[in-house]
Amino acid sequence: MKKIGFIGAGKMAQAIIFGLSDKSALMISGRNQQKNQETALKLGVAAAASNSELAQACDLIVLSVKPQTVSLVLSEISASLTTEKTLISIAAGLDLQSLSDMTAPNQPIVRVMPNVNAAIQQSTSAIVRNEQVSDSNYQLIKSLFEQVGSIHEIAEKDFSCFSALSGSSPAFIYMFIDAMARAGVRYGLSKELATRISAETLAASAQNVLKSGEHPQALADSVASPAGTTIEGIVALENHNFNAAVISAIEATIKKEESLS
Ligand SMILES: NC(=O)c1ccc[n+]([C@@H]2O[C@H](COP(=O)([O-])OP(=O)(O)OC[C@H]3O[C@@H](n4cnc5c(N)ncnc54)[C@H](OP(=O)(O)O)[C@@H]3O)[C@@H](O)[C@H]2O)c1
């Protein structure tokens, strides 16, 4: 069985590990030994004493530190890396070429962009590999991320857009749910009930888009009857530039992601 190590067990690595059913081949490392051991105990995985120890012990090494920390970690583990090992980077903004530039020649590297919904096995992830990654390792890595949600093989040029639409958008969606809930509170509902109504409605509406195959705008039109209540809300949203605000949020996220490479 291939050993899989996560360097940097923060929010994203924990979400992925939490979503994986078999944790027997998993290991984590961090910069703070005591914190790393506590996290390993909580997650039910092995703790490495250092990033290098993890790199030596594992076949698949997931770089799950912040993008700014990746080069530091790669120089730390360089002596333990061989072409038999595959690096998997989930760092925003770092493309295969920049990752390759930070490693020895011919290092197999896979880039994955997951999201926090991995913790409930519903991540929407993207994947791309360099030509050094064998088909069998690529299939294995794909199946690993399939355990925590869906995986899309996309061109690397589309990663920034994917990162905004999938990696960052849960934050925007949580903000939308909370704004709806606050409106409910304004009209007398408890925050708890209003949040539940808002989240359930969002989840069901998203399912409807996926299951019906209908265009979201057609579904919106089907809710808005002539001279009814919903069209008033739609017009109010447009008067406050709802579409433009959402598109700006995605654009700002893409720009920041592109500035990281
Ligand atoms: N969060 C998301 O929704 C999301 C989505 C897609 C992709 N990503 C990518 O996932 C990566 C991690 O993001 P995150 O949100 O999980 O960040 P995070 O919660 O800050 O986790 C980063 C982890 O790396 C550890 N770390 C820092 N320096 C280290 C070192 N030298 N060696 C080993 N570990 C070190 C940190 O430990 P300390 O806490 O002790 O500093 C922390 O546990 C980023 O590259 C991000 O772009 C995140």
The ligand as an SDF file (V2000), in Angstrom:
LIG
                    3D

 48 52  0  0  0  0  0  0  0  0999 V2000
   -8.5070   26.6520    2.6900 N   0  0  0  0  0  0  0  0  0  0  0  0
   -9.0490   26.3810    1.5090 C   0  0  0  0  0  0  0  0  0  0  0  0
  -10.2600   26.4620    1.3270 O   0  0  0  0  0  0  0  0  0  0  0  0
   -8.1800   25.9490    0.3530 C   0  0  0  0  0  0  0  0  0  0  0  0
   -8.7690   25.5230   -0.8560 C   0  0  0  0  0  0  0  0  0  0  0  0
   -7.9350   25.0700   -1.8920 C   0  0  0  0  0  0  0  0  0  0  0  0
   -6.5610   25.0810   -1.7440 C   0  0  0  0  0  0  0  0  0  0  0  0
   -6.0210   25.5400   -0.5790 N   0  0  0  0  0  0  0  0  0  0  0  0
   -4.5470   25.5350   -0.4580 C   0  0  0  0  0  0  0  0  0  0  0  0
   -4.2230   24.6720    0.6030 O   0  0  0  0  0  0  0  0  0  0  0  0
   -3.0140   25.1130    1.2090 C   0  0  0  0  0  0  0  0  0  0  0  0
   -3.2070   25.1690    2.7210 C   0  0  0  0  0  0  0  0  0  0  0  0
   -4.2290   26.1000    2.9870 O   0  0  0  0  0  0  0  0  0  0  0  0
   -4.9760   26.0780    4.3960 P   0  0  0  0  0  0  0  0  0  0  0  0
   -6.1720   26.9480    4.2420 O   0  0  0  0  0  0  0  0  0  0  0  0
   -5.1160   24.6790    4.8810 O   0  0  0  0  0  0  0  0  0  0  0  0
   -3.8920   26.8530    5.3010 O   0  0  0  0  0  0  0  0  0  0  0  0
   -3.5780   26.6480    6.8580 P   0  0  0  0  0  0  0  0  0  0  0  0
   -4.8090   26.2680    7.5930 O   0  0  0  0  0  0  0  0  0  0  0  0
   -2.8370   27.8720    7.2900 O   0  0  0  0  0  0  0  0  0  0  0  0
   -2.6010   25.3950    6.8700 O   0  0  0  0  0  0  0  0  0  0  0  0
   -1.2300   25.4790    6.5740 C   0  0  0  0  0  0  0  0  0  0  0  0
   -0.5170   24.5160    7.5010 C   0  0  0  0  0  0  0  0  0  0  0  0
    0.8600   24.4950    7.1610 O   0  0  0  0  0  0  0  0  0  0  0  0
    1.6090   24.4720    8.3750 C   0  0  0  0  0  0  0  0  0  0  0  0
    2.9690   24.9490    8.1450 N   0  0  0  0  0  0  0  0  0  0  0  0
    3.4280   26.2310    8.0750 C   0  0  0  0  0  0  0  0  0  0  0  0
    4.7510   26.2430    7.8250 N   0  0  0  0  0  0  0  0  0  0  0  0
    5.1210   24.9420    7.7190 C   0  0  0  0  0  0  0  0  0  0  0  0
    6.3510   24.2840    7.4760 C   0  0  0  0  0  0  0  0  0  0  0  0
    7.4910   24.9640    7.2720 N   0  0  0  0  0  0  0  0  0  0  0  0
    6.3700   22.9320    7.4470 N   0  0  0  0  0  0  0  0  0  0  0  0
    5.2310   22.2120    7.6360 C   0  0  0  0  0  0  0  0  0  0  0  0
    4.0390   22.7670    7.8860 N   0  0  0  0  0  0  0  0  0  0  0  0
    3.9840   24.1200    7.9240 C   0  0  0  0  0  0  0  0  0  0  0  0
    0.8130   25.3620    9.2980 C   0  0  0  0  0  0  0  0  0  0  0  0
    1.1970   25.1570   10.6410 O   0  0  0  0  0  0  0  0  0  0  0  0
    1.0280   26.3670   11.7270 P   0  0  0  0  0  0  0  0  0  0  0  0
   -0.4610   26.4950   11.9130 O   0  0  0  0  0  0  0  0  0  0  0  0
    1.7510   25.8420   12.9050 O   0  0  0  0  0  0  0  0  0  0  0  0
    1.6230   27.5810   11.1140 O   0  0  0  0  0  0  0  0  0  0  0  0
   -0.6100   24.8920    8.9760 C   0  0  0  0  0  0  0  0  0  0  0  0
   -0.9300   23.7510    9.7280 O   0  0  0  0  0  0  0  0  0  0  0  0
   -2.6870   26.4930    0.6260 C   0  0  0  0  0  0  0  0  0  0  0  0
   -1.6120   26.3780   -0.2730 O   0  0  0  0  0  0  0  0  0  0  0  0
   -3.9570   26.8970   -0.0930 C   0  0  0  0  0  0  0  0  0  0  0  0
   -3.6900   27.6530   -1.2550 O   0  0  0  0  0  0  0  0  0  0  0  0
   -6.7890   25.9610    0.4810 C   0  0  0  0  0  0  0  0  0  0  0  0
  1  2  1  0
  2  3  2  0
  2  4  1  0
  4  5  1  0
  4 48  2  0
  5  6  2  0
  6  7  1  0
  7  8  2  0
  8  9  1  0
  8 48  1  0
  9 10  1  0
  9 46  1  0
 10 11  1  0
 11 12  1  0
 11 44  1  0
 12 13  1  0
 13 14  1  0
 14 15  2  0
 14 16  1  0
 14 17  1  0
 17 18  1  0
 18 19  2  0
 18 20  1  0
 18 21  1  0
 21 22  1  0
 22 23  1  0
 23 24  1  0
 23 42  1  0
 24 25  1  0
 25 26  1  0
 25 36  1  0
 26 27  1  0
 26 35  1  0
 27 28  2  0
 28 29  1  0
 29 30  1  0
 29 35  2  0
 30 31  1  0
 30 32  2  0
 32 33  1  0
 33 34  2  0
 34 35  1  0
 36 37  1  0
 36 42  1  0
 37 38  1  0
 38 39  2  0
 38 40  1  0
 38 41  1  0
 42 43  1  0
 44 45  1  0
 44 46  1  0
 46 47  1  0
M  CHG  2   8   1  16  -1
M  END
$$$$
